[in-house]
Amino acid sequence: MLFILNNSCRNEFIIFPSPIDIILSDTEVRQPDIVMIHLSRMSIISNRGIHGAPDLVVEVTSEHSRRRDKVRKRVVYAQYGVREYWIVDLSNFTLEQYILDGDRLELVKVYSSDDPIHSQTVSCAAFSMNGIVQSLPIQPGLLE
């Protein structure tokens, strides 16, 4: 997924894979899987991490982190003004897209298969879930 985002968006966004600290407050620091910051907001990036809300946060969820990603992290990201939040579930081959609406990140779409992923925040993103799966170094199902 990182490769796909870099190919599509590197001229507009700085894209960080984990580990990168998002410093939302003195007591709230997160390390999502992928973070995107628009070039116009580079001032929030320091040697220590990202100070404030990124434009897009991506979490690749697992069976063990699904509840934490969908509930706790979504509430925290909304509280601090993350504009868009994606939860990528490789076990179900879906991408859940949440958009900030007031003080809540609301689920607006669940993408699967060849659905083209559209983002108002990251309009350069141009791929599908099948594209993400095909870009993985090891295809799901081959590990069994």
N, CA, C and O atoms as CSV, one atom per row, in Angstrom:
chain,resi,resn,atom,element,x,y,z
A,1,MET,N,N,0.817,-1.193,0.000
A,1,MET,CA,C,0.000,0.000,0.000
A,1,MET,C,C,0.863,1.260,0.000
A,1,MET,O,O,0.556,2.241,-0.678
A,2,LEU,N,N,1.936,1.214,0.767
A,2,LEU,CA,C,2.850,2.351,0.816
A,2,LEU,C,C,3.402,2.658,-0.574
A,2,LEU,O,O,3.483,3.819,-0.976
A,3,PHE,N,N,3.777,1.614,-1.300
A,3,PHE,CA,C,4.298,1.773,-2.657
A,3,PHE,C,C,3.258,2.433,-3.566
A,3,PHE,O,O,3.586,3.341,-4.330
A,4,ILE,N,N,2.018,1.983,-3.483
A,4,ILE,CA,C,0.933,2.543,-4.304
A,4,ILE,C,C,0.709,4.015,-3.960
A,4,ILE,O,O,0.586,4.848,-4.858
A,5,LEU,N,N,0.655,4.338,-2.683
A,5,LEU,CA,C,0.454,5.736,-2.270
A,5,LEU,C,C,1.620,6.614,-2.715
A,5,LEU,O,O,1.415,7.733,-3.185
A,6,ASN,N,N,2.836,6.108,-2.568
A,6,ASN,CA,C,4.004,6.875,-3.014
A,6,ASN,C,C,3.943,7.161,-4.510
A,6,ASN,O,O,4.215,8.279,-4.949
A,7,ASN,N,N,3.587,6.149,-5.284
A,7,ASN,CA,C,3.495,6.344,-6.742
A,7,ASN,C,C,2.442,7.369,-7.112
A,7,ASN,O,O,2.647,8.162,-8.031
A,8,SER,N,N,1.324,7.364,-6.416
A,8,SER,CA,C,0.208,8.247,-6.754
A,8,SER,C,C,0.342,9.648,-6.162
A,8,SER,O,O,-0.074,10.623,-6.788
A,9,CYS,N,N,0.914,9.758,-4.974
A,9,CYS,CA,C,0.755,10.996,-4.194
A,9,CYS,C,C,2.043,11.698,-3.776
A,9,CYS,O,O,1.974,12.723,-3.098
A,10,ARG,N,N,3.210,11.189,-4.151
A,10,ARG,CA,C,4.449,11.772,-3.626
A,10,ARG,C,C,4.679,13.218,-4.048
A,10,ARG,O,O,5.478,13.910,-3.417
A,11,ASN,N,N,4.008,13.699,-5.094
A,11,ASN,CA,C,4.171,15.096,-5.510
A,11,ASN,C,C,3.332,16.060,-4.684
A,11,ASN,O,O,3.544,17.271,-4.741
A,12,GLU,N,N,2.372,15.529,-3.909
A,12,GLU,CA,C,1.479,16.373,-3.113
A,12,GLU,C,C,1.605,16.144,-1.610
A,12,GLU,O,O,1.308,17.037,-0.816
A,13,PHE,N,N,2.045,14.947,-1.220
A,13,PHE,CA,C,2.058,14.567,0.191
A,13,PHE,C,C,3.397,13.970,0.588
A,13,PHE,O,O,4.110,13.386,-0.228
A,14,ILE,N,N,3.717,14.134,1.861
A,14,ILE,CA,C,4.821,13.402,2.465
A,14,ILE,C,C,4.171,12.202,3.139
A,14,ILE,O,O,3.219,12.350,3.905
A,15,ILE,N,N,4.686,11.027,2.853
A,15,ILE,CA,C,4.088,9.788,3.324
A,15,ILE,C,C,5.081,9.092,4.239
A,15,ILE,O,O,6.214,8.811,3.848
A,16,PHE,N,N,4.645,8.820,5.457
A,16,PHE,CA,C,5.498,8.172,6.452
A,16,PHE,C,C,4.942,6.803,6.807
A,16,PHE,O,O,3.765,6.683,7.149
A,17,PRO,N,N,5.774,5.766,6.730
A,17,PRO,CA,C,5.359,4.472,7.278
A,17,PRO,C,C,5.698,4.432,8.766
A,17,PRO,O,O,6.481,5.246,9.253
A,18,SER,N,N,5.111,3.492,9.471
A,18,SER,CA,C,5.448,3.281,10.870
A,18,SER,C,C,6.901,2.797,10.946
A,18,SER,O,O,7.332,2.076,10.046
A,19,PRO,N,N,7.647,3.147,11.941
A,19,PRO,CA,C,7.243,3.905,13.115
A,19,PRO,C,C,7.452,5.412,12.940
A,19,PRO,O,O,8.548,5.865,12.610
A,20,ILE,N,N,6.410,6.155,13.161
A,20,ILE,CA,C,6.478,7.620,13.210
A,20,ILE,C,C,5.489,8.066,14.289
A,20,ILE,O,O,4.332,7.645,14.288
A,21,ASP,N,N,5.941,8.903,15.191
A,21,ASP,CA,C,5.065,9.388,16.253
A,21,ASP,C,C,4.186,10.523,15.753
A,21,ASP,O,O,4.662,11.462,15.115
A,22,ILE,N,N,2.913,10.424,16.048
A,22,ILE,CA,C,1.988,11.541,15.868
A,22,ILE,C,C,1.745,12.084,17.264
A,22,ILE,O,O,1.124,11.428,18.100
A,23,ILE,N,N,2.236,13.274,17.504
A,23,ILE,CA,C,2.135,13.892,18.826
A,23,ILE,C,C,0.906,14.788,18.805
A,23,ILE,O,O,0.944,15.910,18.298
A,24,LEU,N,N,-0.180,14.274,19.363
A,24,LEU,CA,C,-1.455,14.990,19.334
A,24,LEU,C,C,-1.608,15.914,20.537
A,24,LEU,O,O,-2.285,16.939,20.456
A,25,SER,N,N,-0.983,15.553,21.644
A,25,SER,CA,C,-0.972,16.392,22.848
A,25,SER,C,C,0.172,15.910,23.728
A,25,SER,O,O,0.914,15.002,23.351
A,26,ASP,N,N,0.314,16.521,24.899
A,26,ASP,CA,C,1.378,16.106,25.825
A,26,ASP,C,C,1.191,14.668,26.297
A,26,ASP,O,O,2.158,14.002,26.666
A,27,THR,N,N,-0.049,14.193,26.286
A,27,THR,CA,C,-0.333,12.851,26.799
A,27,THR,C,C,-0.850,11.882,25.738
A,27,THR,O,O,-1.114,10.719,26.041
A,28,GLU,N,N,-0.997,12.346,24.506
A,28,GLU,CA,C,-1.559,11.494,23.448
A,28,GLU,C,C,-0.606,11.418,22.261
A,28,GLU,O,O,-0.491,12.361,21.478
A,29,VAL,N,N,0.079,10.272,22.141
A,29,VAL,CA,C,1.006,10.021,21.039
A,29,VAL,C,C,0.606,8.689,20.411
A,29,VAL,O,O,0.419,7.696,21.114
A,30,ARG,N,N,0.479,8.674,19.104
A,30,ARG,CA,C,0.086,7.460,18.368
A,30,ARG,C,C,1.133,7.125,17.319
A,30,ARG,O,O,1.915,7.982,16.908
A,31,GLN,N,N,1.138,5.862,16.889
A,31,GLN,CA,C,2.031,5.392,15.826
A,31,GLN,C,C,1.229,4.567,14.827
A,31,GLN,O,O,1.240,3.338,14.886
A,32,PRO,N,N,0.533,5.238,13.911
A,32,PRO,CA,C,-0.234,4.482,12.913
A,32,PRO,C,C,0.684,3.838,11.884
A,32,PRO,O,O,1.888,4.095,11.860
A,33,ASP,N,N,0.102,2.998,11.036
A,33,ASP,CA,C,0.891,2.282,10.033
A,33,ASP,C,C,1.370,3.194,8.910
A,33,ASP,O,O,2.502,3.064,8.443
A,34,ILE,N,N,0.514,4.116,8.473
A,34,ILE,CA,C,0.879,5.076,7.427
A,34,ILE,C,C,0.263,6.420,7.787
A,34,ILE,O,O,-0.866,6.494,8.271
A,35,VAL,N,N,1.028,7.484,7.541
A,35,VAL,CA,C,0.585,8.849,7.794
A,35,VAL,C,C,0.872,9.680,6.554
A,35,VAL,O,O,1.930,9.548,5.938
A,36,MET,N,N,-0.077,10.540,6.191
A,36,MET,CA,C,0.135,11.429,5.045
A,36,MET,C,C,-0.078,12.873,5.470
A,36,MET,O,O,-1.068,13.218,6.114
A,37,ILE,N,N,0.896,13.713,5.082
A,37,ILE,CA,C,0.862,15.144,5.386
A,37,ILE,C,C,0.981,15.899,4.064
A,37,ILE,O,O,1.912,15.662,3.294
A,38,HIS,N,N,0.043,16.803,3.802
A,38,HIS,CA,C,0.123,17.610,2.576
A,38,HIS,C,C,1.361,18.503,2.647
A,38,HIS,O,O,1.737,18.974,3.720
A,39,LEU,N,N,1.987,18.729,1.500
A,39,LEU,CA,C,3.209,19.544,1.451
A,39,LEU,C,C,3.007,20.940,2.039
A,39,LEU,O,O,3.957,21.525,2.560
A,40,SER,N,N,1.808,21.478,1.968
A,40,SER,CA,C,1.540,22.815,2.514
A,40,SER,C,C,1.570,22.831,4.042
A,40,SER,O,O,1.555,23.902,4.649
A,41,ARG,N,N,1.613,21.646,4.674
A,41,ARG,CA,C,1.581,21.553,6.138
A,41,ARG,C,C,2.867,20.952,6.703
A,41,ARG,O,O,2.865,20.410,7.808
A,42,MET,N,N,3.955,21.044,5.956
A,42,MET,CA,C,5.226,20.449,6.388
A,42,MET,C,C,5.716,20.981,7.731
A,42,MET,O,O,6.521,20.329,8.397
A,43,SER,N,N,5.245,22.145,8.131
A,43,SER,CA,C,5.713,22.750,9.379
A,43,SER,C,C,5.362,21.908,10.608
A,43,SER,O,O,5.951,22.118,11.669
A,44,ILE,N,N,4.425,20.965,10.501
A,44,ILE,CA,C,4.084,20.132,11.661
A,44,ILE,C,C,5.032,18.944,11.815
A,44,ILE,O,O,4.909,18.168,12.762
A,45,ILE,N,N,5.975,18.805,10.886
A,45,ILE,CA,C,6.919,17.683,10.924
A,45,ILE,C,C,8.217,18.136,11.584
A,45,ILE,O,O,8.782,19.168,11.222
A,46,SER,N,N,8.685,17.353,12.559
A,46,SER,CA,C,9.963,17.647,13.218
A,46,SER,C,C,10.758,16.355,13.333
A,46,SER,O,O,10.289,15.290,12.932
A,47,ASN,N,N,11.946,16.454,13.876
A,47,ASN,CA,C,12.774,15.265,14.106
A,47,ASN,C,C,12.120,14.317,15.105
A,47,ASN,O,O,12.360,13.110,15.076
A,48,ARG,N,N,11.303,14.863,15.979
A,48,ARG,CA,C,10.651,14.065,17.016
A,48,ARG,C,C,9.412,13.345,16.503
A,48,ARG,O,O,9.032,12.305,17.041
A,49,GLY,N,N,8.778,13.887,15.467
A,49,GLY,CA,C,7.558,13.283,14.943
A,49,GLY,C,C,6.684,14.324,14.275
A,49,GLY,O,O,7.167,15.360,13.818
A,50,ILE,N,N,5.411,14.042,14.223
A,50,ILE,CA,C,4.426,14.943,13.634
A,50,ILE,C,C,3.653,15.586,14.773
A,50,ILE,O,O,3.054,14.891,15.594
A,51,HIS,N,N,3.665,16.909,14.822
A,51,HIS,CA,C,3.012,17.661,15.896
A,51,HIS,C,C,1.658,18.143,15.402
A,51,HIS,O,O,1.555,19.183,14.751
A,52,GLY,N,N,0.623,17.378,15.717
A,52,GLY,CA,C,-0.719,17.736,15.290
A,52,GLY,C,C,-1.300,16.671,14.381
A,52,GLY,O,O,-0.693,15.629,14.133
A,53,ALA,N,N,-2.497,16.965,13.892
A,53,ALA,CA,C,-3.250,15.982,13.112
A,53,ALA,C,C,-2.753,15.882,11.679
A,53,ALA,O,O,-2.670,16.894,10.984
A,54,PRO,N,N,-2.419,14.675,11.225
A,54,PRO,CA,C,-2.092,14.470,9.815
A,54,PRO,C,C,-3.353,14.624,8.960
A,54,PRO,O,O,-4.465,14.672,9.487
A,55,ASP,N,N,-3.174,14.701,7.654
A,55,ASP,CA,C,-4.316,14.759,6.750
A,55,ASP,C,C,-4.998,13.403,6.645
A,55,ASP,O,O,-6.225,13.320,6.585
A,56,LEU,N,N,-4.200,12.344,6.623
A,56,LEU,CA,C,-4.731,10.984,6.519
A,56,LEU,C,C,-3.925,10.055,7.408
A,56,LEU,O,O,-2.696,10.114,7.446
A,57,VAL,N,N,-4.645,9.192,8.125
A,57,VAL,CA,C,-4.035,8.148,8.943
A,57,VAL,C,C,-4.563,6.815,8.440
A,57,VAL,O,O,-5.762,6.654,8.211
A,58,VAL,N,N,-3.646,5.850,8.269
A,58,VAL,CA,C,-4.019,4.509,7.822
A,58,VAL,C,C,-3.576,3.505,8.878
A,58,VAL,O,O,-2.423,3.501,9.309
A,59,GLU,N,N,-4.507,2.662,9.281
A,59,GLU,CA,C,-4.182,1.539,10.167
A,59,GLU,C,C,-4.485,0.255,9.415
A,59,GLU,O,O,-5.576,0.093,8.867
A,60,VAL,N,N,-3.521,-0.661,9.387
A,60,VAL,CA,C,-3.749,-1.989,8.838
A,60,VAL,C,C,-4.107,-2.857,10.035
A,60,VAL,O,O,-3.282,-3.106,10.913
A,61,THR,N,N,-5.346,-3.309,10.051
A,61,THR,CA,C,-5.867,-3.974,11.232
A,61,THR,C,C,-5.655,-5.480,11.174
A,61,THR,O,O,-5.456,-6.064,10.109
A,62,SER,N,N,-5.705,-6.079,12.337
A,62,SER,CA,C,-5.645,-7.526,12.455
A,62,SER,C,C,-6.790,-7.947,13.368
A,62,SER,O,O,-7.504,-7.109,13.920
A,63,GLU,N,N,-6.948,-9.227,13.512
A,63,GLU,CA,C,-8.004,-9.732,14.392
A,63,GLU,C,C,-7.847,-9.174,15.804
A,63,GLU,O,O,-8.836,-8.898,16.483
A,64,HIS,N,N,-6.600,-9.009,16.241
A,64,HIS,CA,C,-6.335,-8.568,17.606
A,64,HIS,C,C,-6.473,-7.057,17.787
A,64,HIS,O,O,-6.707,-6.592,18.903
A,65,SER,N,N,-6.331,-6.288,16.711
A,65,SER,CA,C,-6.393,-4.826,16.848
A,65,SER,C,C,-7.672,-4.218,16.284
A,65,SER,O,O,-7.864,-3.006,16.374
A,66,ARG,N,N,-8.544,-5.027,15.709
A,66,ARG,CA,C,-9.726,-4.516,15.006
A,66,ARG,C,C,-10.576,-3.611,15.898
A,66,ARG,O,O,-10.915,-2.499,15.493
A,67,ARG,N,N,-10.921,-4.059,17.088
A,67,ARG,CA,C,-11.771,-3.252,17.979
A,67,ARG,C,C,-11.066,-1.948,18.371
A,67,ARG,O,O,-11.678,-0.880,18.372
A,68,ARG,N,N,-9.795,-2.046,18.700
A,68,ARG,CA,C,-9.027,-0.853,19.089
A,68,ARG,C,C,-8.970,0.143,17.930
A,68,ARG,O,O,-9.119,1.346,18.147
A,69,ASP,N,N,-8.754,-0.341,16.700
A,69,ASP,CA,C,-8.681,0.540,15.532
A,69,ASP,C,C,-10.024,1.198,15.232
A,69,ASP,O,O,-10.081,2.387,14.918
A,70,LYS,N,N,-11.106,0.422,15.330
A,70,LYS,CA,C,-12.428,0.927,14.954
A,70,LYS,C,C,-13.064,1.805,16.018
A,70,LYS,O,O,-13.878,2.672,15.697
A,71,VAL,N,N,-12.709,1.597,17.270
A,71,VAL,CA,C,-13.374,2.345,18.337
A,71,VAL,C,C,-12.419,3.357,18.968
A,71,VAL,O,O,-12.571,4.564,18.779
A,72,ARG,N,N,-11.454,2.869,19.705
A,72,ARG,CA,C,-10.601,3.780,20.476
A,72,ARG,C,C,-9.788,4.735,19.610
A,72,ARG,O,O,-9.804,5.945,19.835
A,73,LYS,N,N,-9.088,4.202,18.633
A,73,LYS,CA,C,-8.247,5.067,17.796
A,73,LYS,C,C,-9.089,6.045,16.992
A,73,LYS,O,O,-8.700,7.200,16.819
A,74,ARG,N,N,-10.244,5.595,16.497
A,74,ARG,CA,C,-11.108,6.470,15.709
A,74,ARG,C,C,-11.581,7.660,16.548
A,74,ARG,O,O,-11.640,8.784,16.051
A,75,VAL,N,N,-11.913,7.420,17.804
A,75,VAL,CA,C,-12.350,8.497,18.701
A,75,VAL,C,C,-11.203,9.480,18.948
A,75,VAL,O,O,-11.404,10.693,18.902
A,76,VAL,N,N,-10.016,8.961,19.207
A,76,VAL,CA,C,-8.850,9.830,19.462
A,76,VAL,C,C,-8.514,10.656,18.231
A,76,VAL,O,O,-8.305,11.864,18.335
A,77,TYR,N,N,-8.460,10.015,17.061
A,77,TYR,CA,C,-8.121,10.740,15.840
A,77,TYR,C,C,-9.155,11.838,15.557
A,77,TYR,O,O,-8.794,12.929,15.116
A,78,ALA,N,N,-10.411,11.559,15.805
A,78,ALA,CA,C,-11.451,12.573,15.604
A,78,ALA,C,C,-11.283,13.726,16.594
A,78,ALA,O,O,-11.390,14.894,16.220
A,79,GLN,N,N,-11.022,13.395,17.840
A,79,GLN,CA,C,-10.861,14.409,18.890
A,79,GLN,C,C,-9.777,15.418,18.531
A,79,GLN,O,O,-9.894,16.597,18.864
A,80,TYR,N,N,-8.721,14.964,17.855
A,80,TYR,CA,C,-7.604,15.841,17.535
A,80,TYR,C,C,-7.616,16.348,16.090
A,80,TYR,O,O,-6.666,16.999,15.655
A,81,GLY,N,N,-8.684,16.056,15.348
A,81,GLY,CA,C,-8.873,16.686,14.043
A,81,GLY,C,C,-8.259,16.006,12.839
A,81,GLY,O,O,-7.991,16.673,11.839
A,82,VAL,N,N,-8.022,14.685,12.895
A,82,VAL,CA,C,-7.567,13.963,11.713
A,82,VAL,C,C,-8.714,13.992,10.700
A,82,VAL,O,O,-9.829,13.572,11.007
A,83,ARG,N,N,-8.436,14.490,9.494
A,83,ARG,CA,C,-9.494,14.697,8.499
A,83,ARG,C,C,-10.021,13.403,7.897
A,83,ARG,O,O,-11.208,13.297,7.589
A,84,GLU,N,N,-9.144,12.423,7.728
A,84,GLU,CA,C,-9.568,11.166,7.119
A,84,GLU,C,C,-8.791,10.014,7.742
A,84,GLU,O,O,-7.601,10.127,8.037
A,85,TYR,N,N,-9.500,8.901,7.934
A,85,TYR,CA,C,-8.940,7.725,8.601
A,85,TYR,C,C,-9.353,6.498,7.804
A,85,TYR,O,O,-10.535,6.301,7.520
A,86,TRP,N,N,-8.367,5.668,7.441
A,86,TRP,CA,C,-8.642,4.435,6.727
A,86,TRP,C,C,-8.255,3.260,7.614
A,86,TRP,O,O,-7.204,3.259,8.254
A,87,ILE,N,N,-9.131,2.261,7.634
A,87,ILE,CA,C,-8.803,0.991,8.283
A,87,ILE,C,C,-8.769,-0.057,7.181
A,87,ILE,O,O,-9.783,-0.345,6.546
A,88,VAL,N,N,-7.593,-0.620,6.966
A,88,VAL,CA,C,-7.395,-1.637,5.941
A,88,VAL,C,C,-7.397,-2.992,6.638
A,88,VAL,O,O,-6.596,-3.248,7.537
A,89,ASP,N,N,-8.309,-3.848,6.207
A,89,ASP,CA,C,-8.452,-5.181,6.784
A,89,ASP,C,C,-8.089,-6.204,5.718
A,89,ASP,O,O,-8.897,-6.500,4.838
A,90,LEU,N,N,-6.875,-6.746,5.794
A,90,LEU,CA,C,-6.405,-7.691,4.786
A,90,LEU,C,C,-7.019,-9.082,4.948
A,90,LEU,O,O,-6.939,-9.896,4.028
A,91,SER,N,N,-7.628,-9.369,6.098
A,91,SER,CA,C,-8.293,-10.661,6.242
A,91,SER,C,C,-9.633,-10.671,5.506
A,91,SER,O,O,-10.084,-11.721,5.048
A,92,ASN,N,N,-10.265,-9.512,5.394
A,92,ASN,CA,C,-11.538,-9.394,4.661
A,92,ASN,C,C,-11.376,-8.662,3.336
A,92,ASN,O,O,-12.337,-8.527,2.579
A,93,PHE,N,N,-10.167,-8.190,3.052
A,93,PHE,CA,C,-9.871,-7.441,1.825
A,93,PHE,C,C,-10.783,-6.217,1.680
A,93,PHE,O,O,-11.410,-6.009,0.641
A,94,THR,N,N,-10.840,-5.418,2.745
A,94,THR,CA,C,-11.664,-4.202,2.716
A,94,THR,C,C,-10.865,-3.001,3.205
A,94,THR,O,O,-9.875,-3.135,3.924
A,95,LEU,N,N,-11.322,-1.837,2.795
A,95,LEU,CA,C,-10.799,-0.574,3.285
A,95,LEU,C,C,-12.000,0.235,3.743
A,95,LEU,O,O,-12.882,0.555,2.946
A,96,GLU,N,N,-12.033,0.566,5.032
A,96,GLU,CA,C,-13.100,1.403,5.581
A,96,GLU,C,C,-12.609,2.840,5.588
A,96,GLU,O,O,-11.532,3.135,6.106
A,97,GLN,N,N,-13.396,3.723,5.018
A,97,GLN,CA,C,-13.026,5.131,4.917
A,97,GLN,C,C,-13.899,5.950,5.868
A,97,GLN,O,O,-15.126,5.946,5.775
A,98,TYR,N,N,-13.228,6.652,6.786
A,98,TYR,CA,C,-13.901,7.515,7.752
A,98,TYR,C,C,-13.501,8.954,7.445
A,98,TYR,O,O,-12.328,9.245,7.209
A,99,ILE,N,N,-14.485,9.849,7.452
A,99,ILE,CA,C,-14.258,11.276,7.193
A,99,ILE,C,C,-14.692,12.063,8.423
A,99,ILE,O,O,-15.721,11.765,9.030
A,100,LEU,N,N,-13.900,13.070,8.784
A,100,LEU,CA,C,-14.224,13.904,9.933
A,100,LEU,C,C,-15.465,14.737,9.639
A,100,LEU,O,O,-15.511,15.479,8.657
A,101,ASP,N,N,-16.464,14.606,10.495
A,101,ASP,CA,C,-17.712,15.355,10.394
A,101,ASP,C,C,-17.963,15.968,11.760
A,101,ASP,O,O,-18.462,15.304,12.668
A,102,GLY,N,N,-17.614,17.244,11.899
A,102,GLY,CA,C,-17.690,17.874,13.215
A,102,GLY,C,C,-16.618,17.314,14.109
A,102,GLY,O,O,-15.427,17.483,13.847
A,103,ASP,N,N,-17.039,16.637,15.178
A,103,ASP,CA,C,-16.065,16.062,16.107
A,103,ASP,C,C,-16.037,14.536,16.049
A,103,ASP,O,O,-15.539,13.884,16.966
A,104,ARG,N,N,-16.580,13.966,14.953
A,104,ARG,CA,C,-16.614,12.504,14.808
A,104,ARG,C,C,-16.068,12.079,13.448
A,104,ARG,O,O,-16.286,12.753,12.441
A,105,LEU,N,N,-15.367,10.969,13.434
A,105,LEU,CA,C,-14.974,10.343,12.176
A,105,LEU,C,C,-16.084,9.366,11.808
A,105,LEU,O,O,-16.290,8.358,12.483
A,106,GLU,N,N,-16.793,9.677,10.733
A,106,GLU,CA,C,-17.947,8.885,10.310
A,106,GLU,C,C,-17.574,7.966,9.155
A,106,GLU,O,O,-16.871,8.374,8.230
A,107,LEU,N,N,-18.047,6.726,9.212
A,107,LEU,CA,C,-17.833,5.775,8.128
A,107,LEU,C,C,-18.629,6.243,6.916
A,107,LEU,O,O,-19.848,6.395,6.987
A,108,VAL,N,N,-17.926,6.474,5.794
A,108,VAL,CA,C,-18.617,6.925,4.581
A,108,VAL,C,C,-18.645,5.856,3.509
A,108,VAL,O,O,-19.536,5.862,2.660
A,109,LYS,N,N,-17.678,4.927,3.527
A,109,LYS,CA,C,-17.661,3.905,2.475
A,109,LYS,C,C,-16.773,2.752,2.904
A,109,LYS,O,O,-15.773,2.938,3.597
A,110,VAL,N,N,-17.162,1.554,2.476
A,110,VAL,CA,C,-16.328,0.371,2.631
A,110,VAL,C,C,-16.001,-0.106,1.225
A,110,VAL,O,O,-16.897,-0.434,0.448
A,111,TYR,N,N,-14.723,-0.143,0.904
A,111,TYR,CA,C,-14.254,-0.544,-0.426
A,111,TYR,C,C,-13.799,-1.993,-0.390
A,111,TYR,O,O,-13.244,-2.460,0.605
A,112,SER,N,N,-14.043,-2.702,-1.496
A,112,SER,CA,C,-13.539,-4.062,-1.641
A,112,SER,C,C,-13.329,-4.339,-3.125
A,112,SER,O,O,-13.764,-3.572,-3.983
A,113,SER,N,N,-12.667,-5.426,-3.405
A,113,SER,CA,C,-12.429,-5.885,-4.786
A,113,SER,C,C,-11.844,-4.785,-5.659
A,113,SER,O,O,-10.806,-4.204,-5.343
A,114,ASP,N,N,-12.533,-4.512,-6.764
A,114,ASP,CA,C,-12.052,-3.512,-7.725
A,114,ASP,C,C,-12.690,-2.146,-7.551
A,114,ASP,O,O,-12.545,-1.291,-8.424
A,115,ASP,N,N,-13.404,-1.912,-6.428
A,115,ASP,CA,C,-13.977,-0.582,-6.182
A,115,ASP,C,C,-12.857,0.450,-6.207
A,115,ASP,O,O,-11.896,0.318,-5.448
A,116,PRO,N,N,-12.949,1.476,-7.057
A,116,PRO,CA,C,-11.919,2.524,-7.023
A,116,PRO,C,C,-12.056,3.346,-5.744
A,116,PRO,O,O,-13.142,3.817,-5.405
A,117,ILE,N,N,-10.946,3.508,-5.049
A,117,ILE,CA,C,-10.948,4.256,-3.791
A,117,ILE,C,C,-10.860,5.745,-4.110
A,117,ILE,O,O,-9.953,6.191,-4.813
A,118,HIS,N,N,-11.820,6.507,-3.579
A,118,HIS,CA,C,-11.885,7.953,-3.790
A,118,HIS,C,C,-11.740,8.657,-2.446
A,118,HIS,O,O,-12.327,8.241,-1.447
A,119,SER,N,N,-10.966,9.711,-2.434
A,119,SER,CA,C,-10.747,10.471,-1.214
A,119,SER,C,C,-10.786,11.958,-1.522
A,119,SER,O,O,-10.125,12.422,-2.450
A,120,GLN,N,N,-11.566,12.708,-0.740
A,120,GLN,CA,C,-11.556,14.169,-0.875
A,120,GLN,C,C,-10.266,14.741,-0.307
A,120,GLN,O,O,-9.744,15.732,-0.818
A,121,THR,N,N,-9.761,14.132,0.728
A,121,THR,CA,C,-8.553,14.607,1.394
A,121,THR,C,C,-7.307,14.296,0.565
A,121,THR,O,O,-6.414,15.133,0.432
A,122,VAL,N,N,-7.258,13.094,0.017
A,122,VAL,CA,C,-6.107,12.621,-0.735
A,122,VAL,C,C,-6.597,12.259,-2.136
A,122,VAL,O,O,-6.692,11.084,-2.489
A,123,SER,N,N,-6.904,13.278,-2.920
A,123,SER,CA,C,-7.503,13.050,-4.241
A,123,SER,C,C,-6.548,12.337,-5.202
A,123,SER,O,O,-6.989,11.795,-6.215
A,124,CYS,N,N,-5.263,12.331,-4.900
A,124,CYS,CA,C,-4.281,11.653,-5.748
A,124,CYS,C,C,-4.330,10.137,-5.604
A,124,CYS,O,O,-3.793,9.424,-6.451
A,125,ALA,N,N,-4.963,9.632,-4.548
A,125,ALA,CA,C,-5.038,8.185,-4.337
A,125,ALA,C,C,-5.852,7.554,-5.456
A,125,ALA,O,O,-7.003,7.924,-5.686
A,126,ALA,N,N,-5.247,6.604,-6.143
A,126,ALA,CA,C,-5.901,5.960,-7.287
A,126,ALA,C,C,-5.566,4.477,-7.291
A,126,ALA,O,O,-4.576,4.060,-7.892
A,127,PHE,N,N,-6.389,3.683,-6.623
A,127,PHE,CA,C,-6.163,2.247,-6.557
A,127,PHE,C,C,-7.428,1.577,-6.044
A,127,PHE,O,O,-8.414,2.243,-5.730
A,128,SER,N,N,-7.388,0.250,-5.963
A,128,SER,CA,C,-8.493,-0.534,-5.428
A,128,SER,C,C,-7.929,-1.500,-4.380
A,128,SER,O,O,-6.713,-1.612,-4.225
A,129,MET,N,N,-8.805,-2.183,-3.674
A,129,MET,CA,C,-8.336,-3.190,-2.714
A,129,MET,C,C,-7.581,-4.300,-3.438
A,129,MET,O,O,-6.576,-4.796,-2.929
A,130,ASN,N,N,-8.047,-4.687,-4.602
A,130,ASN,CA,C,-7.320,-5.711,-5.359
A,130,ASN,C,C,-5.911,-5.232,-5.694
A,130,ASN,O,O,-4.968,-6.023,-5.691
A,131,GLY,N,N,-5.766,-3.938,-5.982
A,131,GLY,CA,C,-4.443,-3.376,-6.241
A,131,GLY,C,C,-3.543,-3.465,-5.021
A,131,GLY,O,O,-2.350,-3.747,-5.138
A,132,ILE,N,N,-4.122,-3.222,-3.845
A,132,ILE,CA,C,-3.351,-3.332,-2.605
A,132,ILE,C,C,-2.896,-4.773,-2.407
A,132,ILE,O,O,-1.725,-5.029,-2.127
A,133,VAL,N,N,-3.819,-5.703,-2.552
A,133,VAL,CA,C,-3.500,-7.115,-2.340
A,133,VAL,C,C,-2.430,-7.572,-3.333
A,133,VAL,O,O,-1.504,-8.291,-2.958
A,134,GLN,N,N,-2.552,-7.162,-4.588
A,134,GLN,CA,C,-1.578,-7.569,-5.596
A,134,GLN,C,C,-0.197,-6.974,-5.353
A,134,GLN,O,O,0.803,-7.520,-5.817
A,135,SER,N,N,-0.134,-5.853,-4.626
A,135,SER,CA,C,1.154,-5.217,-4.358
A,135,SER,C,C,1.871,-5.825,-3.157
A,135,SER,O,O,3.035,-5.508,-2.911
A,136,LEU,N,N,1.199,-6.690,-2.410
A,136,LEU,CA,C,1.824,-7.309,-1.240
A,136,LEU,C,C,2.937,-8.256,-1.659
A,136,LEU,O,O,2.807,-8.948,-2.669
A,137,PRO,N,N,4.041,-8.302,-0.893
A,137,PRO,CA,C,5.144,-9.177,-1.252
A,137,PRO,C,C,4.752,-10.655,-1.186
A,137,PRO,O,O,5.255,-11.464,-1.965
A,138,ILE,N,N,3.862,-11.007,-0.266
A,138,ILE,CA,C,3.350,-12.378,-0.153
A,138,ILE,C,C,1.840,-12.288,-0.208
A,138,ILE,O,O,1.229,-11.559,0.573
A,139,GLN,N,N,1.241,-13.016,-1.113
A,139,GLN,CA,C,-0.204,-12.962,-1.280
A,139,GLN,C,C,-0.903,-13.649,-0.105
A,139,GLN,O,O,-0.485,-14.727,0.318
A,140,PRO,N,N,-1.982,-13.021,0.433
A,140,PRO,CA,C,-2.750,-13.676,1.496
A,140,PRO,C,C,-3.237,-15.039,1.006
A,140,PRO,O,O,-3.605,-15.200,-0.157
A,141,GLY,N,N,-3.233,-16.004,1.903
A,141,GLY,CA,C,-3.659,-17.341,1.536
A,141,GLY,C,C,-2.479,-18.253,1.198
A,141,GLY,O,O,-2.599,-19.474,1.295
A,142,LEU,N,N,-1.345,-17.677,0.803
A,142,LEU,CA,C,-0.182,-18.494,0.480
A,142,LEU,C,C,0.579,-18.916,1.726
A,142,LEU,O,O,1.440,-19.794,1.677
A,143,LEU,N,N,0.245,-18.274,2.852
A,143,LEU,CA,C,0.938,-18.596,4.099
A,143,LEU,C,C,0.324,-19.781,4.818
A,143,LEU,O,O,0.888,-20.270,5.797
A,144,GLU,N,N,-0.816,-20.247,4.353
A,144,GLU,CA,C,-1.521,-21.322,5.067
A,144,GLU,C,C,-0.952,-22.682,4.732
A,144,GLU,O,O,-1.429,-23.694,5.245
